C-alpha cells in the first residue's frame, strides 16, 4: 500500500496549528522532526538517554509530515494549506519561509519506521514514558506510562507535554479529580493517575484522539479511573458529552468543579475558554496551561489574570511556557 507524504518545512512555533490542520484534513498520521541543533543542550536531568545523533535541522526549524491515503487528491490540499500557514502570521505565529511538497511513499516508510525514534524517556523524577514495543525495567519509585500514540498527538517527547507532566507532579499530591482538555493520546491523564490523582475526565473533539486515549488508558490498566469523552470543556459544564461513537454518554467519573484542569493546546484556544476553566475549578484548584510559545506568554498571562486567576508558577522548556494558575480560595 502507498500513501501521500505531505512535507512542510517551517518553524517550531507553528507545529500544533499545522498538525491540527493535517488531522482535520484526514491525515492518517503526522510525524514531526524538530531541531536537533548542535547548539541545543540535551536534557539529561532525569537520566534521559538518546539513541540517535542530533539532526541538522536549523535551530527553531522543524519538518512536519502528514500521511494521506493514496486516493487523496493532493493538489487541493496543498493549495489549501499554504494560505492557512500564511494566516498564522496574523496570530503572531511565525512559520518563516516555509515550503510545502509531497510525494508517494510505501506504507513502511511511515507507519512503522517512526517507532525506531521513540524510546523510553524519563521525563520527571517519578514518571517514565515507555513505548509499548520497547522493553524497559523500572527502578524503585519510577512510574511507567505505557504508550502507543497511534495517530493522536502526544508522545511526551515534545517540550509542552514534558512540561505538563513535570508540572502535574508538583500539584498532584493524592486523591485529586482532574479534567484533561484536549487529551490527545491520553498521556497527561495517565500521568495524573500515576502521580496519585483519584480520577481523570479526559476530553477531546477528535474521535481519533478519544479512541487512542481509551486504548492507552486500557494498556495502563486505568480504564476505570480515566473517563474519555468526545467533548470540550463547555460540553462538560453543560453535561453534553459523547462516547467515541458519538452517542450520548452517561454520568461523569468526576464531580465538577474539580481540583485540577490541565490543557496542552494552542495559546489561542487557551484564551477562548478561560471562563469555562474558572467555572470548572474548585476554589484553590489549579489550572495547568501549556502549549504556549514564548511570543504568547504575556497575552496568556493577562488573560488568566483578567479571568480571575492567580498565577502561582510558570515553567519553561526551550521556548515553550506552562502556567500554573489558581482559582483563589473564597474570601481571599
Residue frames relative to the residue before (quaternion, step in Angstrom):
aa qw qx qy qz dx dy dz
X 1.0000 0.0000 0.0000 0.0000 0.00 0.00 0.00
X 0.2070 -0.7826 0.5775 0.1053 3.55 -1.06 0.77
X 0.1561 -0.7727 0.6108 0.0741 3.54 -1.27 0.52
X 0.4451 -0.6352 0.5499 0.3100 3.53 -1.27 0.42
X 0.1758 -0.7641 0.6149 0.0847 3.55 -0.91 0.99
X 0.1234 -0.7904 0.5995 0.0253 3.55 -0.53 1.27
X 0.0954 -0.8302 0.5492 -0.0019 3.59 -0.54 1.18
X 0.0603 -0.7722 0.6325 0.0046 3.55 -0.88 1.04
X 0.1453 -0.7554 0.6347 0.0730 3.56 -0.76 1.08
X 0.1673 0.8044 -0.5320 0.2048 3.56 -0.48 1.21
X 0.6356 -0.5100 0.4095 0.4101 3.58 -1.22 -0.57
X 0.6352 -0.5881 0.3544 0.3537 3.57 -1.11 0.75
X 0.6486 0.5673 -0.3412 0.3755 3.61 0.97 -0.74
X 0.7031 0.4319 -0.2824 0.4892 3.63 1.19 -0.25
X 0.3053 0.7929 -0.4871 0.2022 3.61 1.24 0.18
X 0.7087 0.4678 -0.2884 0.4424 3.60 0.71 -1.04
X 0.6564 0.5277 -0.3187 0.4349 3.57 0.90 -0.91
X 0.7016 0.4498 -0.2727 0.4806 3.59 0.86 -0.93
X 0.6165 0.5407 -0.3494 0.4533 3.60 1.02 -0.72
X 0.6423 0.5135 -0.3198 0.4707 3.57 0.96 -0.85
X 0.6324 0.5329 -0.3309 0.4546 3.59 0.97 -0.85
X 0.6770 0.5022 -0.2976 0.4482 3.59 0.86 -0.94
X 0.6395 0.5113 -0.3256 0.4728 3.58 1.00 -0.80
X 0.6654 0.5034 -0.2991 0.4630 3.57 0.93 -0.93
X 0.6737 0.4980 -0.2850 0.4658 3.58 1.13 -0.66
X 0.6396 -0.5745 0.3076 0.4078 3.58 1.29 0.03
X 0.3092 0.7627 -0.5174 0.2345 3.60 1.17 0.36
X 0.3791 -0.7233 0.5340 0.2189 3.54 -1.01 0.86
X 0.7853 -0.0391 0.0153 0.6177 3.55 1.30 -0.15
X 0.1419 -0.7698 0.6166 0.0841 3.55 -1.20 0.56
X 0.1128 -0.7843 0.6087 0.0409 3.57 -0.83 1.03
X 0.1165 -0.7960 0.5935 0.0258 3.56 -0.97 0.90
X 0.0197 -0.7704 0.6372 0.0008 3.57 -0.84 0.98
X 0.1409 -0.8108 0.5665 0.0431 3.53 -0.50 1.24
X 0.7609 -0.4016 0.2617 0.4374 3.51 -1.33 0.17
X 0.1291 -0.7349 0.6599 0.0880 3.51 -1.10 0.84
X 0.0382 0.8769 -0.4786 0.0220 3.50 1.22 0.68
X 0.5070 -0.6428 0.4902 0.2990 3.51 -1.06 0.78
X 0.6366 0.5198 -0.3267 0.4667 3.59 1.27 -0.31
X 0.6120 0.5769 -0.3456 0.4162 3.59 1.25 -0.27
X 0.3136 -0.7400 0.5683 0.1763 3.54 -0.80 1.03
X 0.3475 -0.7478 0.5274 0.2047 3.55 -0.81 0.97
X 0.4264 -0.7154 0.5047 0.2274 3.53 -0.96 0.97
X 0.0293 0.7993 -0.5985 0.0453 3.57 -0.64 1.12
X 0.3030 0.8091 -0.4659 0.1913 3.56 1.28 0.31
X 0.7515 0.3149 -0.1985 0.5446 3.58 1.18 -0.48
X 0.6549 -0.5472 0.3060 0.4220 3.56 1.17 0.51
X 0.2981 0.7646 -0.5236 0.2290 3.60 1.17 0.38
X 0.0926 -0.7722 0.6231 0.0821 3.53 -1.13 0.64
X 0.2845 -0.7799 0.5475 0.1051 3.51 -1.16 0.72
X 0.3582 -0.7677 0.5057 0.1630 3.53 -0.64 1.20
X 0.8050 0.2982 -0.1118 0.5005 3.56 0.95 -0.91
X 0.5691 -0.5968 0.4466 0.3470 3.52 -1.20 0.59
X 0.6151 -0.5255 0.4337 0.3969 3.52 -1.27 0.41
X 0.4102 -0.7027 0.5152 0.2693 3.58 -1.01 0.77
X 0.5178 -0.6595 0.4536 0.3021 3.56 -1.28 0.09
X 0.3227 0.7232 -0.5338 0.2966 3.58 1.16 0.57
X 0.5152 -0.6656 0.4413 0.3113 3.58 -0.84 0.96
X 0.6156 -0.5777 0.3908 0.3669 3.56 -1.11 0.72
X 0.7890 0.2650 -0.2339 0.5025 3.55 -0.83 1.06
X 0.6414 0.5040 -0.3242 0.4791 3.58 1.26 -0.27
X 0.0484 -0.7896 0.6095 0.0525 3.55 -1.28 0.20
X 0.2724 -0.7129 0.6159 0.1956 3.52 -1.37 0.22
X 0.1066 -0.7824 0.6133 0.0166 3.56 -0.79 1.11
X 0.0458 -0.8066 0.5894 -0.0044 3.57 -0.82 1.00
X 0.1155 -0.7766 0.6178 0.0430 3.53 -0.84 1.05
X 0.2335 -0.7923 0.5555 0.0952 3.56 -1.01 0.87
X 0.0714 -0.8204 0.5658 -0.0411 3.53 -0.73 1.17
X 0.6255 -0.5640 0.3955 0.3664 3.56 -1.15 0.72
X 0.6504 -0.5740 0.3430 0.3603 3.55 -1.11 0.78
X 0.6891 0.4953 -0.2895 0.4426 3.60 1.04 -0.73
X 0.4648 0.6895 -0.4435 0.3345 3.61 1.26 -0.08
X 0.3459 -0.6992 0.5857 0.2201 3.57 -1.00 0.88
X 0.2510 -0.8413 0.4651 0.1134 3.56 -0.19 1.29
X 0.5835 0.6241 -0.3901 0.3434 3.60 1.00 -0.63
X 0.6676 0.4707 -0.3261 0.4758 3.67 0.84 -0.81
X 0.6286 0.5379 -0.3366 0.4497 3.59 1.07 -0.73
X 0.6479 0.5110 -0.3116 0.4712 3.56 0.96 -0.87
X 0.6781 0.4932 -0.2871 0.4631 3.56 0.95 -0.88
X 0.6587 0.5041 -0.3087 0.4655 3.60 1.15 -0.57
X 0.6938 0.4993 -0.2988 0.4243 3.59 0.93 -0.83
X 0.5853 0.6024 -0.3791 0.3883 3.62 1.04 -0.60
X 0.7099 0.4107 -0.2899 0.4934 3.67 0.76 -0.86
X 0.5754 0.5743 -0.3829 0.4388 3.59 1.13 -0.56
X 0.6755 0.4826 -0.2944 0.4733 3.57 0.90 -0.92
X 0.6303 0.5287 -0.3353 0.4591 3.58 0.97 -0.80
X 0.6627 0.5339 -0.3063 0.4266 3.58 0.96 -0.86
X 0.5349 0.6352 -0.4052 0.3824 3.59 1.18 -0.43
X 0.5599 0.6080 -0.3905 0.4054 3.59 1.16 -0.51
X 0.6084 0.5677 -0.3479 0.4320 3.59 1.14 -0.62
X 0.7074 0.4030 -0.2434 0.5271 3.58 1.26 -0.40
X 0.5355 -0.6570 0.3719 0.3786 3.56 1.27 0.52
X 0.4882 0.5836 -0.4755 0.4416 3.56 1.08 0.82
X 0.2113 -0.8201 0.5255 0.0819 3.57 -0.56 1.16
X 0.1884 -0.7999 0.5595 0.1079 3.63 -0.47 1.15
X 0.4305 -0.7106 0.4546 0.3210 3.57 1.27 -0.10
X 0.6777 -0.4157 0.3655 0.4841 3.56 -1.22 -0.54
X 0.0514 -0.8620 0.5042 -0.0007 3.54 0.54 1.23
X 0.1706 -0.7501 0.6263 0.1268 3.53 -1.31 0.42
X 0.1647 -0.7694 0.6121 0.0790 3.57 -1.19 0.66
X 0.1184 0.7814 -0.6042 0.1016 3.58 -0.85 0.98
X 0.0812 -0.7996 0.5894 0.0810 3.59 -1.22 0.23
X 0.0292 -0.7766 0.6293 0.0016 3.52 -1.28 0.55
X 0.4719 -0.6425 0.5213 0.3045 3.56 -1.30 0.33
X 0.0179 -0.8160 0.5766 -0.0384 3.60 -0.76 1.07
X 0.5542 -0.5792 0.4735 0.3650 3.57 -1.28 0.34
X 0.6562 -0.5406 0.3603 0.3839 3.56 -1.16 0.65
X 0.6580 0.5322 -0.3237 0.4231 3.59 0.91 -0.86
X 0.5536 0.6286 -0.3885 0.3840 3.58 1.21 -0.35
X 0.8258 0.1772 -0.1016 0.5256 3.58 1.13 -0.43
X 0.6453 0.5833 -0.3474 0.3502 3.61 0.87 -0.89
X 0.8058 0.2029 -0.0984 0.5475 3.58 1.02 -0.76
X 0.5919 0.6346 -0.3713 0.3302 3.57 1.02 -0.79
X 0.6273 0.5700 -0.3525 0.3966 3.62 0.99 -0.75
X 0.5673 0.6415 -0.3793 0.3503 3.57 1.15 -0.56
X 0.5860 0.5946 -0.3813 0.3971 3.59 1.13 -0.54
X 0.6848 0.4806 -0.2847 0.4680 3.60 1.21 -0.41
X 0.6538 0.4907 -0.3048 0.4887 3.59 1.25 -0.24
X 0.0364 0.8181 -0.5639 0.1071 3.55 -0.19 1.34
X 0.6584 -0.4726 0.3704 0.4537 3.63 -1.20 0.24
X 0.0022 0.8028 -0.5950 0.0383 3.55 -0.93 0.91
X 0.2912 -0.7408 0.5815 0.1683 3.56 -0.85 0.99
X 0.1539 -0.8470 0.5065 0.0485 3.57 -0.35 1.25
X 0.7924 0.0718 -0.0561 0.6032 3.58 1.23 -0.26
X 0.7377 -0.4029 0.2827 0.4622 3.56 -1.26 -0.02
X 0.8139 0.2803 -0.1090 0.4972 3.58 1.02 -0.81
X 0.7396 0.4074 -0.2148 0.4907 3.60 1.21 -0.21
X 0.0023 0.7637 -0.6453 0.0155 3.53 -1.01 0.93
X 0.2788 -0.7507 0.5795 0.1510 3.56 -0.94 0.95
X 0.0433 -0.8117 0.5820 -0.0230 3.55 -0.75 1.09
X 0.3882 -0.6903 0.5515 0.2622 3.60 -0.71 0.97
X 0.5773 -0.6284 0.3929 0.3427 3.58 -0.97 0.81
X 0.7019 0.4816 -0.2746 0.4473 3.60 1.10 -0.60
X 0.6343 0.5205 -0.3304 0.4664 3.61 1.28 0.02
X 0.3708 -0.6876 0.5753 0.2426 3.56 -1.17 0.67
X 0.1363 0.7851 -0.5896 0.1324 3.57 -0.94 0.87
X 0.2031 -0.7769 0.5871 0.1023 3.56 -0.95 0.91
X 0.3458 -0.7698 0.5043 0.1830 3.56 -0.58 1.19
X 0.3823 -0.6842 0.5690 0.2489 3.53 -1.19 0.62
X 0.7013 -0.4576 0.3269 0.4381 3.57 -1.26 0.18
X 0.8196 0.2200 -0.1870 0.4948 3.57 -0.89 0.98
X 0.5857 0.5756 -0.3610 0.4419 3.57 1.30 0.02
X 0.1983 -0.7909 0.5726 0.0857 3.58 -0.66 1.14
X 0.2598 -0.7976 0.5330 0.1108 3.56 -0.72 1.11
X 0.1758 -0.7368 0.6450 0.1006 3.56 -1.00 0.96
X 0.2244 -0.7619 0.5961 0.1178 3.57 -0.49 1.22
X 0.0384 0.8423 -0.5310 0.0841 3.58 -0.66 1.05
X 0.0436 0.7137 -0.6991 0.0070 3.48 -1.17 0.84
X 0.2414 -0.8390 0.4666 0.1419 3.59 0.06 1.25
X 0.2492 -0.7807 0.5399 0.1919 3.60 1.14 -0.45
X 0.7779 -0.2951 0.2342 0.5030 3.57 -0.81 -1.01
X 0.5667 0.6112 -0.3832 0.3980 3.61 1.24 0.04
X 0.5386 -0.6330 0.4595 0.3132 3.54 -1.15 0.71
X 0.6864 0.5154 -0.3604 0.3650 3.57 -1.06 0.76
X 0.1541 0.7852 -0.5845 0.1341 3.59 -0.10 1.28
X 0.5306 -0.6257 0.4106 0.3980 3.57 1.25 -0.30
X 0.5936 0.5767 -0.3723 0.4201 3.58 1.23 -0.19
X 0.6008 0.5440 -0.3720 0.4525 3.59 1.18 -0.38
X 0.5958 -0.6141 0.3728 0.3591 3.62 -0.92 0.85
X 0.6566 0.5266 -0.3410 0.4187 3.62 0.92 -0.77
X 0.6525 0.5026 -0.3177 0.4697 3.59 1.02 -0.76
X 0.6495 0.5088 -0.3130 0.4704 3.57 0.95 -0.88
X 0.6144 0.5494 -0.3359 0.4559 3.58 1.03 -0.79
X 0.6698 0.5071 -0.3006 0.4515 3.57 0.88 -0.94
X 0.6667 0.5056 -0.3107 0.4509 3.58 0.88 -0.91
X 0.6700 0.4848 -0.3046 0.4725 3.59 0.93 -0.84
X 0.6612 0.4978 -0.3079 0.4693 3.56 1.04 -0.76
X 0.5943 0.5486 -0.3578 0.4668 3.59 1.04 -0.70
X 0.6315 0.5506 -0.3332 0.4325 3.57 0.99 -0.82
X 0.6881 0.4897 -0.2851 0.4533 3.59 1.11 -0.63
X 0.7614 0.3770 -0.2104 0.4836 3.63 1.12 -0.48
X 0.6638 0.4647 -0.3177 0.4924 3.61 1.19 -0.29
X 0.0659 -0.8265 0.5588 -0.0201 3.53 -0.63 1.17
X 0.7035 -0.4362 0.2504 0.5021 3.58 1.30 -0.09
X 0.8386 0.2256 -0.1796 0.4621 3.55 -0.88 1.02
X 0.4783 0.6963 -0.4327 0.3148 3.62 1.24 -0.01
X 0.2943 -0.6795 0.6341 0.2229 3.51 -1.39 0.39
X 0.1237 -0.8284 0.5454 -0.0302 3.53 -0.79 1.14
X 0.1523 -0.7280 0.6539 0.1389 3.55 -1.25 0.56
X 0.1642 -0.7681 0.6162 0.0581 3.55 -0.86 1.08
X 0.1613 -0.8206 0.5464 0.0446 3.58 -0.36 1.29
X 0.8009 0.1057 -0.1264 0.5757 3.58 -0.65 1.11
X 0.0277 0.8950 -0.4450 0.0137 3.53 0.97 0.97
X 0.2493 -0.7927 0.5267 0.1791 3.63 1.09 -0.52
X 0.8320 -0.0971 0.1103 0.5350 3.57 -0.66 -1.12
X 0.5226 -0.6408 0.4102 0.3848 3.60 1.26 -0.24
X 0.3703 0.7812 -0.4541 0.2152 3.56 1.28 0.04
X 0.6786 0.4819 -0.3067 0.4617 3.62 0.94 -0.78
X 0.6153 0.5401 -0.3394 0.4632 3.57 1.06 -0.73
X 0.6607 0.4931 -0.2998 0.4801 3.57 0.95 -0.90
X 0.6483 0.5253 -0.3177 0.4503 3.57 0.94 -0.88
X 0.6356 0.5412 -0.3300 0.4407 3.58 0.98 -0.83
X 0.6681 0.4818 -0.3007 0.4807 3.58 0.94 -0.86
X 0.6436 0.5275 -0.3238 0.4502 3.59 0.95 -0.84
X 0.6826 0.4793 -0.2770 0.4772 3.58 1.16 -0.62
X 0.6976 -0.5053 0.2615 0.4355 3.59 1.27 -0.10
X 0.4112 0.6970 -0.4918 0.3214 3.61 1.22 0.08
X 0.5057 -0.6621 0.4608 0.3060 3.59 -1.09 0.66
X 0.7963 -0.0942 0.1183 0.5857 3.57 0.91 -0.95
X 0.1402 -0.7739 0.6126 0.0781 3.55 -1.21 0.63
X 0.1990 -0.7141 0.6586 0.1292 3.52 -1.07 0.89
X 0.0922 -0.8101 0.5790 0.0047 3.59 -0.51 1.23
X 0.0247 -0.8237 0.5659 -0.0276 3.59 -0.65 1.09
X 0.0812 0.7659 -0.6347 0.0630 3.52 -1.19 0.69
X 0.4252 -0.7089 0.5066 0.2450 3.57 -1.13 0.66
X 0.6243 0.5168 -0.3309 0.4833 3.59 1.30 -0.09
X 0.4177 -0.7254 0.4849 0.2534 3.64 -0.57 1.11
X 0.5988 0.5563 -0.3636 0.4469 3.61 1.10 -0.64
X 0.6583 0.4975 -0.3042 0.4760 3.58 0.96 -0.85
X 0.6273 0.5383 -0.3381 0.4499 3.60 0.96 -0.82
X 0.6680 0.4955 -0.2915 0.4725 3.56 0.93 -0.92
X 0.6639 0.5071 -0.2997 0.4607 3.58 0.94 -0.90
X 0.6641 0.5049 -0.3044 0.4598 3.58 0.92 -0.91
X 0.6247 0.5307 -0.3372 0.4630 3.59 1.00 -0.76
X 0.6733 0.5005 -0.2950 0.4573 3.56 0.92 -0.95
X 0.6807 0.4796 -0.2985 0.4665 3.59 0.92 -0.82
X 0.5912 0.5359 -0.3637 0.4806 3.60 1.10 -0.59
X 0.6508 0.5128 -0.3032 0.4707 3.57 1.01 -0.86
X 0.6368 0.5428 -0.3277 0.4386 3.60 0.95 -0.88
X 0.7308 0.4029 -0.2205 0.5049 3.57 1.12 -0.70
X 0.4932 -0.6846 0.4127 0.3431 3.57 1.29 0.13
X 0.5563 0.6410 -0.3558 0.3913 3.58 1.19 0.55
X 0.2745 0.8016 -0.4972 0.1870 3.59 1.19 0.40
X 0.6558 0.5175 -0.3138 0.4512 3.58 1.09 -0.63
X 0.7349 0.4252 -0.2239 0.4786 3.57 1.10 -0.64
X 0.7317 0.3420 -0.2073 0.5519 3.59 1.22 -0.45
X 0.1315 -0.7900 0.5987 0.0126 3.54 -0.58 1.26
X 0.1137 -0.8232 0.5558 0.0230 3.59 -0.39 1.24
X 0.0252 -0.8224 0.5668 -0.0434 3.58 -0.71 1.11
X 0.4140 -0.6407 0.5834 0.2788 3.53 -1.28 0.52
X 0.4396 0.6705 -0.4615 0.3797 3.56 -0.08 1.30
X 0.2912 -0.6639 0.6255 0.2883 3.50 -1.41 -0.12
X 0.7312 -0.4357 0.2763 0.4463 3.57 -1.27 0.05
X 0.6193 0.5390 -0.3497 0.4513 3.59 1.02 -0.72
X 0.6288 0.5336 -0.3285 0.4604 3.57 1.03 -0.76
X 0.6229 0.5294 -0.3334 0.4696 3.56 1.07 -0.75
X 0.6730 0.5031 -0.2980 0.4529 3.58 0.88 -0.94
X 0.7053 0.4379 -0.2501 0.4982 3.58 1.12 -0.69
X 0.4593 -0.6847 0.4461 0.3481 3.57 1.27 -0.22
X 0.5400 0.6071 -0.3986 0.4254 3.58 1.23 0.51
X 0.2620 0.7529 -0.5589 0.2284 3.58 0.05 1.28
X 0.2025 -0.7802 0.5844 0.0933 3.54 -1.22 0.58
X 0.4697 -0.6230 0.5242 0.3412 3.54 -1.29 0.27
X 0.7452 -0.4326 0.2574 0.4373 3.59 -1.27 0.07
X 0.6380 0.5191 -0.3329 0.4612 3.60 1.20 -0.37
X 0.5534 -0.6128 0.3875 0.4100 3.57 1.29 -0.27
X 0.5190 0.6329 -0.4162 0.3961 3.59 1.28 0.00
X 0.5945 -0.5706 0.4234 0.3764 3.57 -1.14 0.64
X 0.2969 -0.7724 0.5405 0.1519 3.57 -0.86 1.01
X 0.5737 -0.6243 0.4265 0.3150 3.55 -1.28 0.42
X 0.8103 -0.2531 0.1888 0.4937 3.57 -1.24 -0.45
X 0.5231 -0.6394 0.4705 0.3101 3.56 -1.15 0.67
X 0.4786 -0.6627 0.4916 0.3001 3.55 -1.26 0.38
X 0.6995 0.3510 -0.2585 0.5663 3.59 1.32 0.05
X 0.3700 -0.6889 0.5716 0.2486 3.52 -1.31 0.33
X 0.2539 -0.7757 0.5648 0.1218 3.55 -0.63 1.18
X 0.4940 -0.1756 -0.8458 0.0991 1.67 -1.78 1.79
X 0.3552 -0.7460 0.5399 0.1608 3.54 -1.25 0.67
X 0.6539 -0.5419 0.3767 0.3700 3.55 -1.35 0.09
X 0.8082 0.0755 0.0123 0.5839 3.58 1.03 -0.84
X 0.0645 -0.7310 0.6762 0.0654 3.54 -1.18 0.74
X 0.0503 -0.7882 0.6132 0.0143 3.58 -0.93 0.92
X 0.0224 0.7923 -0.6077 0.0493 3.57 -0.97 0.90
X 0.0592 -0.7776 0.6260 0.0018 3.55 -0.70 1.13
X 0.3572 0.7237 -0.4869 0.3340 3.54 0.31 1.32
X 0.7281 -0.4220 0.2984 0.4503 3.58 -1.28 -0.03
X 0.6097 -0.5739 0.4099 0.3619 3.56 -1.13 0.70
X 0.6338 0.5466 -0.3361 0.4320 3.59 0.97 -0.82
X 0.6681 0.4800 -0.2945 0.4863 3.58 1.03 -0.78
X 0.5951 0.5668 -0.3531 0.4471 3.57 1.04 -0.78
X 0.6862 0.4960 -0.2825 0.4509 3.58 0.92 -0.93
X 0.6257 0.5841 -0.3332 0.3954 3.58 1.13 -0.60
X 0.8242 0.2278 -0.1118 0.5063 3.61 0.98 -0.69
X 0.1807 0.8114 -0.5317 0.1620 3.58 1.06 0.73
X 0.6595 0.5065 -0.3189 0.4547 3.60 0.93 -0.83
X 0.6272 0.5309 -0.3340 0.4618 3.59 1.07 -0.71
X 0.6398 0.5119 -0.3261 0.4715 3.59 0.99 -0.80
X 0.6346 0.5378 -0.3297 0.4465 3.56 0.93 -0.89
X 0.6805 0.4865 -0.2790 0.4716 3.57 0.99 -0.90
X 0.6928 0.4930 -0.2715 0.4509 3.58 1.14 -0.64
X 0.6715 0.4997 -0.2860 0.4665 3.60 1.30 -0.17
X 0.4774 -0.6297 0.5328 0.3029 3.54 -1.12 0.71
X 0.5833 -0.5090 0.4649 0.4296 3.60 -1.19 0.28
X 0.7761 0.2637 -0.2218 0.5282 3.54 -0.74 1.06
X 0.5282 0.6407 -0.4019 0.3861 3.57 1.30 -0.12
X 0.3984 -0.7374 0.5113 0.1902 3.55 -1.25 0.53
X 0.1654 -0.7460 0.6383 0.0934 3.52 -1.18 0.77
X 0.1234 -0.7691 0.6252 0.0488 3.57 -0.70 1.13
X 0.0222 -0.8051 0.5910 -0.0459 3.57 -0.55 1.21
X 0.0571 0.7984 -0.5933 0.0852 3.56 -0.59 1.17
X 0.5701 0.5625 -0.4557 0.3885 3.56 -1.34 0.04
X 0.5232 0.6592 -0.3782 0.3857 3.57 1.30 0.29
X 0.2982 -0.7448 0.5752 0.1597 3.56 -0.63 1.16
X 0.6803 -0.5506 0.3052 0.3753 3.57 -1.09 0.73
X 0.6662 0.5147 -0.3250 0.4308 3.61 1.02 -0.67
X 0.6833 0.4534 -0.2831 0.4974 3.60 1.29 -0.13
X 0.3771 0.7668 -0.4615 0.2382 3.57 1.28 -0.02
X 0.7071 0.4792 -0.2783 0.4392 3.59 0.76 -1.01
X 0.6835 0.4863 -0.3046 0.4512 3.60 0.88 -0.90
X 0.6404 0.4964 -0.3329 0.4822 3.62 1.05 -0.66
X 0.6147 0.5434 -0.3439 0.4566 3.59 1.01 -0.78
X 0.6824 0.4802 -0.2907 0.4682 3.58 0.86 -0.95
X 0.6348 0.5361 -0.3274 0.4499 3.57 1.03 -0.78
X 0.6454 0.5172 -0.3138 0.4663 3.58 0.97 -0.85
X 0.6785 0.4906 -0.2950 0.4604 3.58 0.88 -0.93
X 0.6657 0.5065 -0.3038 0.4560 3.60 0.94 -0.85
X 0.6631 0.4950 -0.3017 0.4735 3.58 1.15 -0.61
X 0.6258 -0.5784 0.3242 0.4108 3.59 1.29 -0.07
X 0.4980 0.6616 -0.4274 0.3628 3.58 1.26 0.04
X 0.2925 -0.6847 0.6317 0.2158 3.50 -1.37 0.37
X 0.2978 -0.7555 0.5537 0.1845 3.60 -0.71 1.00
X 0.1300 -0.8352 0.5337 0.0270 3.56 -0.52 1.20
X 0.8001 -0.0209 0.0149 0.5993 3.60 1.20 -0.33
X 0.0121 -0.7526 0.6543 0.0730 3.54 -1.31 0.30
X 0.1514 -0.7963 0.5840 0.0434 3.51 -1.00 0.89
X 0.2161 -0.7958 0.5597 0.0824 3.53 -1.12 0.71
X 0.0018 0.7395 -0.6732 -0.0048 3.50 -1.23 0.68
X 0.7935 -0.1032 0.0034 0.5998 3.54 -0.37 1.28
X 0.7838 -0.2973 0.2164 0.5005 3.65 -0.66 -1.03
X 0.5577 0.5981 -0.3833 0.4293 3.59 1.27 0.36
X 0.1932 -0.7836 0.5853 0.0777 3.55 -1.13 0.73
X 0.1012 -0.7441 0.6552 0.0820 3.53 -1.21 0.69
X 0.2326 -0.7645 0.5883 0.1238 3.58 -0.86 1.01
X 0.1470 -0.7059 0.6783 0.1417 3.51 -1.27 0.57
X 0.0109 0.8069 -0.5872 0.0632 3.56 -0.48 1.23
X 0.2482 -0.7822 0.5580 0.1232 3.55 -1.06 0.74
X 0.3868 -0.6331 0.6134 0.2707 3.52 -1.25 0.59
X 0.4084 -0.7511 0.4455 0.2656 3.63 -0.31 1.19
X 0.5259 -0.6300 0.4711 0.3235 3.53 -1.08 0.73
X 0.6251 -0.5581 0.3947 0.3769 3.54 -1.13 0.70
X 0.7899 0.3028 -0.2389 0.4767 3.55 -0.96 0.93
X 0.6102 0.5539 -0.3689 0.4299 3.57 1.22 -0.22
